[in-house]
């Protein structure tokens, strides 16, 4: 059941894409939201949207790769809104490039933002939640946390690291009998602006690997996870396939992605040389929740409903199988003996 009291929520990477959609979703519940990202102009636009939807927003210009900035942002949220009840680690950067062509600075930056940003956010949240023995930390993950793909070695490595880190922290919380909950929401390919600002060395413009979903699906999953103590949530059938496929046919997937993983991440439109990217500073512009793939993105995800209602879904499947078996047995019983 949802808690109808106004909760204090922190979202990193809140200025666009999944983070912005998540801010909208929490705002509809009346949440007071600490909005963390580097671009103050976009954060102000998000704050206005949050207010229009019934929430409150606090702008906190923050580079999550800096632990001191993250800690200061957490302190300012609690000064303004009181105890943080939900912390969403969502900020990320990536590079579309073969590993052999990447620089050490690029790999370090992706790791510092996408992985260490989660570590610093988790630390800031836990230092406040553990003494109160309550709170929820949500790590925004990806199918790539289980099944890596070519051309995103730093990002895939960071998402794998987040999963390993989260599992370790979860065990520590269980050992300490803490009521603080930590979970990871594993997402499919999403229609977000990151494909217009992520650094790329590919000859053609990048795209999410189809099938593509709208970021509101991710936001709904994140908000749902803030109300339920689920260990991990897989969003969409592509994520389920990636997670289980890598456990069962990893070698086959290696070869498949070696053949299809390059073209699958590119459109047929030539990339612009030296276009701005957000590796070290935000790209200017009014980027919202959606990217340029609205015509190809789905706003529905039946598998998410099944994931959120797994016991009901299992019950329905069991009931359906039982009914089918009963019909078969009845037909056999009514068949005349020859």
N, C-alpha and C positions, 0 to 999 in steps of 0.2 A: 504494500500500500504506500502511496505517496505521502510524504510529510508536507502538510499544507502550510507550515510556518515558513517564513522567508529564510532561506539558507544563504550563507556566505560562501561564494564559489570563486576559485581562481582558475583562469584559463590562460595558458601560455600559447603563443602563436595566434592571438585572438583577432588579428586585424583582417584576416581574409580566410577563404576556404573553409575547412572543417572547423577551425577555431571560431570563426565568425558565425557560422551556422549553429555551433554549440552555444555560443553566447545568446543567440536568438531563442534557442530552445529553453535554456535556463531562465531567460527573461520572462517567458510566458508563464513560468511558475512563480514569478515575482521575486526571483533571486537578486541578491546584491552581489555584483560580479567585479572582481579585480581583473582588468583586461591588460594582459602583458603582451607586448610586441615592441619592435623597434620604431615603427612608423607612427608618430603622434597624430598626424593628420588622419590617417585611416582609423586609428583608435578612437578619435573624436567622432567620426562617422558611425562607428560601431556603438559608441556610448549613446548617441542620439537614437539609434535603432533600438537599443536595449530599453531606453526610457519609454519609447513609443509602444513597446510590447508589454510594459508593466513591470519592468525591473529597474534596478539602479546599476550604474556603471562607474568605475573608478579607473582613469587612465594611468598606466604605469609603464612609461617607456623603458624597456628592459631588454638587454641582450642576455639570453639565458645561458650563454657560454661563460658568463661572469658570475661566479657564485655569490660575490658580495652584492651585486645588483639584484639577484633573485631573493636573497635574504632581506634586503631593504624593501623590496616590493611586498614581501609577505608581511613585514612589520607594518607597512603603511596600510595594507588591507585591514589588518586587525585593529589598527587605530581608528579607522573610518567605520568599519562594519562589525567589529567584534570577531569572535572565534571563527576561523576558517573550518567549514564542514566538508567541503569537497574541493579537491585540487586536481585539475586536469592537465597533464603533461602532453602537450600537442605540438609544440614548436619543432620545426625541422628545416634542414636545407639538404640539397643533394647536388650531384653532378652527373650528367649523362656523358659518360666517357669510358673507354676501355681503361683498365687499371694501368697498363703500360704507358698511357699518355697522361696520367694524372700527376700533379705535383704533390710533394709532401705537404705543402701548405693547404692545398685543397682537401686532401684526405683528413688532415688534422681539423680543419674547420668543420667539415661535416660531422666528424666524431664529437667535437666539442659542443656543437649545437644540438644535434639529434640524439646523442647518447648522454654526454655529460650534462646537458641541459635538463634531462630527466633525472639524473642523479642529484643535481643541485635542487631541483624542484621538490623531489621526494624528501630530501634532507630538511628543507625549510618547512615542509608540511609536517613531517614526523616529529620534528622538535617541538611543535605546537600541539599536535594531536595526541601523541603518546601520554603526556602528563594529564590530559583530559580524558584519556581512554575512549576516544570516539573520533570518527572522521573517516573519510574515504578518499583514496588516491587512485586516479584512473590514468593508466598509461595508454596513450593512443598508439596502438601497434599496427601491424600490417600482415597480410599473408606472407610478405617477404621476411617476416621474423622466423619463418619455418623454411620456406623455399626461396632461396636466392635466385636472382636472374642476372644475366650479363649486363654490363654498362652502368651498373649502380653498386659497385662493390663496397664503397664507403657507406652508403645508406643501408644496404642489406646487412652489413656488418654491425652497424649501430642498432638496427632493429633486433637482430639476434642478441646483441649485448643487453638491450633493455629487458628482453625476456629472461635471460639468465639472472640478471640483477634483481628483477622483480620476484622471481621464484625464491631467491635466497632471502630477501627481505621478508617475504610472506612466512617462510619457515621460522624466522626469528620472532615475528609477531605472534605466531602460534605458540612458540616456546615460552614467550613471556606472558601468555594468556591475555594478550591485548585485544581490545575490541576494535582497534583500528583495522580497516579493511583495505586491501590493495588488490587491484584487478587490472587486467589488460584486455583491451578491446581490439581485436584483430580485424582490420578493414580490407575491403577489396579495392579495385581501381575506382577512383573517384574523379568527377568533373570539377576540378579546382583550378585556380589561377597559377598553381606552381609550374605548370608546363609552359607558361609564358615568361617566367622569370628565373627558372632554374638554369644554371650554367650548362651548356651543352657543346660537345664537340662532334655531334652526329651531323651528317650532311643534310638530313631532313628534320623538320620540326618535330619535337617530341609529343607523344600522346600517352595516356594511360592505356594499359593493355586491356583490350575489350574482354568481356562485357564491362561497361562503365555505369556507375551509379552516381546519383546526385548526392552532394555532401549532407543534405538534410537527413538522409538515412543514417549516416555515421553519427550525426548529432543526436538523433533519437536513440540510437544504441548507447551512446555515452550517458545521456540523461537517465535512461532506463537502468544502466549499470550503477548509477549513483544511488538508486533506491533499492537495489538487490545485492546480496552478498554472493555473487557469482565469481568463481575463481578466474574464469576467462570466458570471453564471448566472441564467437566467430560470426562475422557479419557477411552474409551472402554465400551462395553456393560456390563461387570461384575460390573464396577463402577456405571453405571446407575441403574442396578438392585439392588445393595446394597443401594444406596441412596434412591430410591423410595420404595424398599421393607421394609426398616426400618420405613418408614413413615406409611406404610399400614398394615404390618403384623409383627410388632416387636416381639410380644410374640411368634409367630410361629418360627421366626428365632432364638430366644433364645433357644428353644428346639432343633431345627435342628442343631445349632452349638454345643450344648452340646453333641449331638450324633456324629456329623461328623467333628467338628472343630479341634479335636485332631489329628485324623488320616490324615486329609486333609493337615496338616502342616508338615507331616513327610514322608520321603521315606521309603523304606524297608531295607535300609542299616543302620547297627548299628552305632551309634555315637561313636566317639573316646573320651575316658575319658580324661579330663584335656587338651583338645586341646586349643591352644592360642585363645584369643578373644580380641576384640578391645574396651572393655568397658572403660579402663583407659589409654590405650596406643595403637598405631597402631600395627597391626599384620604385621610382615615383609613378603615381597613377592611382586612379580610383578602382582598385581591384576589390571585387565583392566576394560573395560565397562561391559563385559558379565560374568555371573556366569557359572555353570556347567550344565545348562539346555537348551543348544542350540538346541538339538534334539527335545525338546518339546515346544519351544517358537516360537511364531508367530512374523514375522517382518511386518505384515500388520494389519491395524485397520481401517476398513471402517467406524466404528462408530465415529472415530475421525474426519474424513472428514465431516460427517453430523453435528457433534458438532461445527466444525469451520465454517461451511456454513449452519447454521440452517435455515436462511430465504430462501435460495435457495432450501434446502432440503424440507422445508415446502411447498414452491411453487411447487416443482415437485410432492410431494404427493397430493397436492390439484388438480393440473392439472390431475394427474392420476385418482384420484377419480372422477373428473368431466367428464373425458373421459369415464370411466366405466359407470357412470350414464347416459351419453348420449347414449351409446350403448344399455343399458337396455330400455330406453325410446323409442329408435328407433325400437327395436325389438317388444315392446308392440304395437307401433303404426302400425307396418306392420302385426301384427297378425290378421288374419281374424276374424270377429265377427260371432259367431254361434248363 
